[in-house]
Amino acid sequence: MPDAVSRLEQELQIRQRTVLFLVSEYVSRNPAERSRIIAFLEELLPDMDEAAAQIAREILHDLKV
């Protein structure tokens, strides 16, 4: 059972990172949406695992600069 849980956790991390990548790509193509995306990421940040949260913080930093 631990192997199944570990695989599910890995899949979740990959999906979170993929979503974060897609969000950053969307913002780069739609700069008018920047403030909405920042608010969206800040809302999701507390629910992310540490690896995904670190990526989200980096994206937020880039968006705010």
Secondary structure, DSSP 8 states (H G I E B T S, - for coil): -HHHHHHHHHHHHHHHHHHHHHHHHHHHH-GGGHHHHHHHHHHHGGGS-HHHHHHHHHHHHHHH-
